[in-house]
Amino acid sequence: MKIALINENSQASKNSIIFEALNEVAQDKGFEVYNYGMENNEENNLTYVQVGLLAAILINSKAADFIVTGCGTGEGAMLALNSFPNVLCGHIVDSLDAYLFSQINAGNAISIGYAKGFGWGGELTLKYIFERLFETEFGGGYPKERAIPEQTNKRILDEVKKVTHKDMLTILKEIDQEFLYQTINRQQLKKYFFDNAEDGAIKDYIRDILK
């Protein structure tokens, strides 16, 4: 699994803490973590709306299989990610949230609040969240006797999102092009995206914008 870490500008100072907790758990599972920022406050500003756009680009191009993101409360980033096609993001507060989201909702992104309630022992909370999130294969159901209806509802939701969202390439062409450029013109994206994204129209469009 390719996991992308993206957090917005207000929580740039916590990026290394998040990465270390996530990477420790991911390595035990044989997953790869790619840090798309923000690694420091000197990077180009990345708002939670831009986080949503960047996450959608990574998911829809298959440059990443899963997104770990967040903002001060986790709410804004969650809303931004869920406004895009093929992205299903849950708001996670604790390890139980993480486990239930993976088993019931089987999404491909989580958003965490890195300011509200993030105090002493915050790095341990993150580690426990990631351990429970990736504990077992997604979509197993909870409780187990509810697995079939939960899996059915997940498939229905996926189909609904196909109807209610434009395709990602259309979004990239119609969205404000300066906003798109500011979102993708980042050292970390150039470092990882083109090696990990599948060949196709999205990858080509991103390359053209960055010329």
C-alpha positions, -999 to +999 in steps of 0.1 A: +000+000+000+012+035-009+002+059+019+005+097+014+008+120+043-005+156+037-012+181+064-020+218+059-001+249+069-014+255+104-001+221+115+032+221+096+051+219+129+036+185+137+044+170+103+075+151+116+056+137+146+028+124+124+052+110+099+072+091+125+041+075+141+026+066+107+059+053+092+066+031+123+032+013+118+034+012+080+069-004+080+056-032+102+029-038+076+052-035+046+036-003+034+053+028+019+047+063+033+053+093+011+054+127+029+038+153+006+041+179+033+040+203+049+074+194+062+081+230+074+066+265+074+090+275+046+071+254+020+045+270-002+013+275+019-010+245+017-046+251+029-070+224+038-089+230+005-056+225-014-051+193+007-084+180-006-074+187-042-040+172-038-054+141-021-079+136-049-051+139-075-031+112-058-060+088-053-074+092-088-041+089-105-032+059-082-001+077-070-014+068-035-038+042-022-045+059+011-043+094+024-036+105+060-043+142+064-058+167+089-059+202+101-066+220+134-098+201+141-098+176+112-132+188+100-121+211+072-097+186+056-123+159+058-149+181+041-125+191+014-114+156+006-150+143+004-159+170-021-139+151-048-146+119-067-134+085-055-122+098-022-140+086+010-125+103+041-134+097+077-129+121+106-109+102+132-105+111+169-093+079+185-082+044+178-118+030+180-128+055+153-100+043+132-109+006+135-146+011+129-139+034+099-117+007+083-141-021+090-175-005+083-168+024+059-136+010+042-126+045+030-093+055+015-085+086+036-086+098+072-085+133+086-072+140+122-073+171+143-038+180+152-046+211+174-079+204+191-072+179+219-037+172+207-018+175+240+006+154+261+009+119+246-004+131+213+022+110+194+010+079+212-026+086+202-014+088+166+004+055+168-026+038+184-049+053+156-026+040+129-022+006+145-060+000+147-066+016+113-043-008+095-048-037+118-066-059+093-080-058+058-105-030+052-142-037+049-144-068+072-175-054+090-183-047+126-199-065+142-190-094+119-227-104+115-232-069+099-205-074+074-227-081+043-251-052+047-222-028+055-203-040+024-235-035+003-239+000+016-203+008+008-208-003-028-240+018-030-222+048-017-194+044-042-220+043-070-238+073-057-205+093-057-199+084-093-232+101-101-228+131-079-192+140-088-176+149-121-146+129-132-112+140-119-098+151-153-128+173-159-123+189-125-086+195-132-095+213-164-124+234-150-109+243-116-090+277-113-057+269-130-037+292-108-052+274-077-043+241-092-007+253-100-002+266-065-014+232-051+009+210-072+039+232-076+056+215-047+090+199-043+075+168-026+049+163-053+076+164-080+097+140-059+071+113-056+041+118-080+055+110-114+072+078-102+040+065-085+011+077-106-002+055-133+003+066-169-027+084-182-046+116-187-043+129-151-006+123-149-001+140-183-023+170-173-003+175-141+029+174-160+017+199-186+006+224-158+040+222-142+059+230-174 
